[in-house]
């Protein structure tokens, strides 16, 4: 086996998406799974073998190290799997969001990556949507973001029926809603000042279920957000520049309202890759493998993100 091979840790649905992209790129890869059912489903759909037993068992018998590893195991195993790989000496890791379920798990990865001189990135594929990449071009040409707002309402009536561990459900904002939060702050700038408020709570997410807040980003843009997991809603982001309102609702589409008009027009995107593969995945993997890290979320960036997630989730204020 060539040392240029890429490992996929995990054999679930996201592993399939990464495998499809790597196959299209003609990259050599192996998939290492743990569950028999997911391994069988992977093999049946892709016709590609899955090595059973999990990553820990595999590296105990491995004699080579891969070029890179993509970690897409269950949420509750993301941090532990990444730490195992770092200790084994892997230098380049892309781990599915959120990378861990707590600030302390992310912090442990940050420390381990520094100790082992490795790079770890968190896979927020929405940063690589065609809609987002085009919006970044428009924003740059129009002088930057002036303000933005976003909503991360979750469908609690669906989530409460999911077969997920309690720890994942308690941290659903980090595990799922962070897709929207990261995307908004990636485009508009990370919070410099943020006031946050929360109310309510659900059986599976007792800390909060209604959220609102506002602040100023490090780019000087004013922002606000809201979400109500007890009421109807959907994910959405709006970015305002001098001449345009850029609307992502759904996130993979880009709609534009121009200054002086009430009309909202859908922008025609060159989004063939987002249609052929899971949106954003192809360009994200291409950037990761080709060491174009400009749009990727570093594990250090994610540690900072977790401070924002915690304030949004718990209603803490900071300035």
N, C-alpha and C positions, 0 to 999 in steps of 0.2 A: 504493500500500500504506500503510495506516494506521500511524502510529508507536506505536499501541497493540498492535501485533502481538507475538506471542511466537515466538521461534525455538526450534526443537528441533535441536540439533547432534548428528547421528547418525541412522541410519535402521534400526538393528537392533531386537532384540526389546524392549528397554526403551523405545526411541523409540515403538514401537507402543503400549505401555501408557500413556505420557504423552499421546500423541495421542488415545487413546480418552477419557481424562479431560478433556482440553481441549475436545474436541468436545462432550462431555456438558455442560460448563460454558458452552458457546457462546462460547468464546474464539477469537479469530482467531489462527491460527498458520501458520507455514511450516516445513517440514522440510528440512534441509540435510544431505545424505549424501555419502559418498565412494565406497563400493563399489557397483558396478552390481547385483550379485546382491541385496544387502540392499535397495537402492532398489526393485528390481522386486518383491521380496516384500512390502515395505511398501505399495506402490501396489496390488498385487493384493489384499491383505487389507483395506486401509482405503479404497481408492478415492480416495486423496489423493496429490497430486503430490509427488515428492521432487526437490529441486534438486541436481544432481550437482556434483562437483568439490571438495567439502569447504568447511569454514568459512573457511579462509584465502583461497581464491580468491573466495569469495562476498563477503567484506567489502571486497575490493579494488575491486569494482564497485558495491557498495551505496551508496546516497545517503541512507539513513535508518538510524536506530538503533531497535532494538526496545524494548518495555517491559521485557522480561526474557528471559533465555536459560536453557534447560534443556540441560545438557551430558550426553549419554549415548553417547559414543563408546567405542571399546575402552579397556580399563583403562590400557594403556601410553600412550594419547594424551590422557588426561583432563587432566593438569596442563598440557601444552603448549597444548591447545585453550583452556583457561580463561585462560591467560596471554595468548594472542592476543586473546581477547575483552576482557580488562581493558585492554590497550594500545589497543584500538579505541575504548574509552570506554563499554563496557557497565557499568552500575551495579548490576545485580541479577542474580545468577547462582546457579542450583541445579545442582550438579555431582554426578553419580552417585558413590556410594561406590566406592573410598575417597578419591577426589579426586586421588590421586597414589600412586605406589608406594614413596615413600621420605619420610623426614622432611624432606629437603632440597627435594623437590618441593613439599611442603605449605608449607614455610617460604617458598619463592619466591612462592607464591600469596598468603600472608599479607602479605608485603612489597609486592607489586604492588597488592593490594586497598587497602592504606593509601595508597600513592602516588597511586592514581587515585580515591580516596574512593569505593570501591565495597563492596558487601556480597556475600560468597560463602558459600553454605551447602552442606553435604554431605548427600546424600539417603540418610539411614538410615530407610527407610520403616517399619521395625519399631517405631520410636518412635510411630508413628501407628496401629498395630494397634488394633482395638477392644478386644482383650484387655489391652493395655498401658494404654490410656486409662481403662478401667474399674478396673484394678488401682491406678492412681494415685489414683483417688477413694477406694477402699477403704483404701489406705495412709494417706491424709491423715486420714480419719475415725478410724482406729485408732491414731493417734499416731506414725506414721512407721515406717521400716524398722529392724528390730533386727539382722538378719543376712541374708545372701544367699549363694547359691552358683550356679555355672553350669558348663556343659560345652560345649565347641566341637569335639568330635570330628568329623573329616572322613573321608569314604569314599575313602581313598587308591587303592583298586583301580579306582575310577571316574575320579578326577581324573587319574591317570597316563595315561589314554587320551584326555584332552581335547586338542583342537587349540588350545593356548594357547602364547604365547611363553614362553621359559624365564624371563624376568624376572618375568612374572606368577606363574608357578608357584613361583619362589623366594620370592615375597612373598605366598603364598596366605593366610597369617594376616591380613595387612592387606587383601588383595583380597576375601576371602570370610568368614573366621571373625570378622572385626571386626564383622559384623552382630550376633553374639551378645554379644561383649565390650562393644560400645557400648550395646546394650540393657540389659545388666546394670548397667553403671556409670551409665547415664542414670536408671534407676529407683532404684538403691541408693546412688548417690553415687560420685564419682570417688575413686580411691585417694589416701589421705594417707600411708599407710605400706603397702609391699607387698614381700613376699619371694617370689621366683620361682625355680623349678627347671625344668630341661629335660633330656631324654635323647634318644638315638636320632638318626635322620636318614633321609631317603629320597633316592633319586636325584634327584627333582625338587624336594625341599625339604631340602637337606643339613644345614641349621643345627639342626634339631630335628624330632621327631615325637611326643614324649610330654611333656606339660606338667602342672605343678601349682604351686599357689601360694596365698598367703593374705595378708590385710592388714586394714586399717581404712580405711573410706571417710571422706570429708570430712563426712559426716552422722553419723559415730560408729558406723556399722554394721560389724560384723565380716563378712568375706567370704572365700570360698575358691573355687577353680576347679580343674578338671582336664580333660584331653583326651588321648586316645591314638589317633593317626592310623594305628597299626599294628593296631588291634583294633576289634571292633564297638562301635558307640555312635551317639549322635545328639545334636543340639543340644538344650539345655534350660536353663531358668533357674528358680530357686526363690527366692522372696522371703518372709521371715518377719517378721511383725509380732507384736504382743502376743497377738492372738487368732486369727491366721490364717496358714496356709502357702499362698502363692499359687504355683501350679505352671504353668509355660508349657512344655508338652511334648506336641504341637508348639507353637511359639511363638505361633501365631495363635489358639490355644485357651487358655482360662483355667479351671483346676481349683482348687478350694479345699478345704483340710482345716481344720476348725474345732477350736479348743481343746477338749480333752476327748473327741475322737472320732478313730477311725482311718479313718473313711470319707472318701473323696476324691470330691467332687461336681463335675461340670462346670457352670460358670456359663453361663447362657443370655445371650448377648450380642446387642446390637443391631448386628449386623455385616453388614447388607445391602450396604453399599458395599464391604466387603472381599470379598464374594462376587461382586458385579457387576464389579469391577475388581481388578487385582492388589492384594492386601491392603496397606493403608496408603497407597497412592499417591494416592487421591482427597483424603484429608484433608491429606496432606503438601503437595500442589500448592495446595489451597485456602489453607492457612496461608501458603505462600510468596507467592502472588499477592496475598493480602489483608494482607500485612505483619504477620501474627501469628507472630512469630519465636520464641515462648517455648519450643516443643518442638523447634525445628530445631537441627541441629548446625552451629555457625558454623565457618568455616575456622580460626579461632583455637582453638576447642575441639578441632578435629581435630588440630592441631599438638600439643596436649597429649596427645591420645589416642595419637598415634604414639610418644610416649615410653613409654607403657604397653605398646603393642604390641611395641616393641623389647625391653623387659624380659621380657615373657612369652615371646617368641620365642627370646631368647638366654640366658635364665636368669640375668639380672643381678639383684642385690639392691639395694634402695635404702631408706633411711629418713631 
